[in-house]
Amino acid sequence: MGHYRIVLGFAGLAMLGGVVASAEAIGAAQKEQVHEETTYGTLKYGQTDSAIGKAGFITRSAIGDRILKVCKMDDFCMLRAKIENKNDFVRQVIAIEKAPKFSDPDLMIKYIYKQVDKNAFNVDDDDLDLVFSKSLAELIRKARVNARKEETDVLDTPWFFSQEGKPVNVKISTTSTGSSTAISRVQFTNSDDSEDKLNRHNFELVKIDGQWKISDAKLPLMSNEKLDSYMEFLVKKSK
């Protein structure tokens, strides 16, 4: 009888081990089904489903309540969340923030670099016009479409080019060049650069309907290339 109990104990442990292993496998599988992503976009409200950029969520849900407490319809917002790989639905909200109105050119660039430090400032396709002038937004949109076809990356976030580190020691100086134009000069170093090489990015800004937007940028691309001409190059080379 004692021997039987010992055998049964081993069998029970084996079964328990199988359950634990199965639970771990399920957990790992669920983890692989989601990814963490930061999205910048306009909140699109629906009675059933809503979305920020392409990150969707059920309007009347705990997730929806948390997002809608901060952002309302047509607000430009930052959403950092765990998102389903299959259908781009939000599984968990990590952070939600309403962006300020870009009624001041200096405020706009400072906000962008603050976001770059925390996440990455990568605006959804449909909302590029909120940050860039219409012509530049359209060029970036076309360059993104071509890059997706070719499964390559495209330079569409002209704030910081390195895949490692983040901008530190950021200094921003904005100068008015007219009633509705300005230049914002940004200097920073890369946190992972031991040589502390100074990076300079100059942004040309224009005021449209009371909101400041980026009309062009002078960047360390190729011989101090302008952003619009670089985007045109990307669009034309894939034709």
Secondary structure as UniProt FT lines:
FT   HELIX           2..32
FT   STRAND          34..44
FT   STRAND          49..52
FT   TURN            53..54
FT   STRAND          55..58
FT   HELIX           62..70
FT   TURN            73..74
FT   STRAND          76..84
FT   TURN            85..87
FT   STRAND          89..98
FT   HELIX           105..118
FT   HELIX           125..130
FT   HELIX           134..150
FT   TURN            158..159
FT   STRAND          167..176
FT   STRAND          181..190
FT   TURN            191..192
FT   TURN            194..195
FT   STRAND          199..208
FT   TURN            209..210
FT   STRAND          211..218
FT   HELIX           227..237
//
